[in-house]
Amino acid sequence: MRPAQRRLAFAAAGTAAILALVDIPASAVPNDAPASSDATASSLSQLAEGYLQQRADMLTTSPPTLRGVAARIKATPAMSAQTQDDLSALAAKRERYEKIGTTYTKAQVDVSVDDSTVEGQQATLRLTEDTRLYFPFTQKEIEDGAPEYEESSLPHTVKFTKADDGTWLLASDKADAGSGPTPTTQVSDVDVEPETTDEGGTADEDEGTKGEGSSTTPPAETGTDTDTGPGAVKPAATAAYSYSKMIAYADKYWKHHNSAFRTYGGNDCTNFLSQIMLAGGWKPAGGSIIQRTSNKYWFYGPTSLWTSYTWGGAENWYWFAIKHSKRTKALRNVYDLLASDVLQADWNRNNVIDHSMFVTKKYRGIPYLTYHTHDTHNKPVNTLVSDHPNTWWYAHRT
């Protein structure tokens, strides 16, 4: 929670609900607590933060009990049932991750409110959940190049209903991940046709088929891989490319988008990837409006109509990068990815790539991915593949 929000006064009803959520006895509340019965956006955001923290905690090596969490979260009957199902699914996800070698020692959740409405018995918060899931690496391992945590920034619309006794109850929570992967703290699947555009489109060229995608079978010696830490950054293919600049750009702008570029609604992944490539030395190809729909060109213009399909379209980017410019080459296995490489996904196997990601780290054989939609930094590739077993993957060496 941002400091300015923490300083806002809580309403009495909101405060009581918060205490119930975290099991603090009412006797512990100072007598001079605010007397107003109207819940404020600040108190409701605290309720939402507590709920989202409990969800994230289910993924850690010291999770709360399902019964204890369910008792702490004050919600409508329908939302209580949904929350119970989600918590059970998150516990199962934790166990699935543990089997493939990924664990989180703790979770840290902060909530910032983007907009709020409180009308009578109903309240709606549009907020952003910022979550860090800490890996079990030592300080020495982190200094050697291991990621300290996976982090993400996820928009939500959270609704509340006031009960007859004045208590605010959680009524619904809708996370907006766009057309990107299932967020680690969520349990929904994205293996459906995306509802949002990435500013790509049908190209002038008939490209044919891509051929076989990249395997997801882990190498037998995962954990002893030498491509780890700072040494996982490839030597530049030419003097014009800087892989370290690509990584630095991704680390800087994964969450706070670069205002010099447009953001493409609910599908900004390839726009972000193109920015990363540009920062690392990729030169624009073409620039005329009549070249926009050709996969042979790659450029950013003052408006979408002056920007190539290949800049923001995942499918179009693939063909420009691997076929027409030959700036990338296909990798047989996603575990062959090194820092500054690219991974793309076709969620529903319809031969149209939906999502693009960039490798910011590799440690002990595991590539860690960073991307927009939803904004994510250093997500392990093994958990991504585990979450989406029916996806076709396309790994690129840049």
Beta strands, then each sheet from edge to edge (+ up, - down):
strand 1: 106-119
strand 2: 122-134
strand 3: 149-162
strand 4: 168-175
strand 5: 329-331
strand 6: 342-346
strand 7: 355-363
strand 8: 366-371
strand 9: 375-380
strand 10: 392-397
sheet 1: 1+ 2- 3+ 4-
sheet 2: 1+ 2- 3+ 9- 8+ 7- 6+ 10- 5+
end
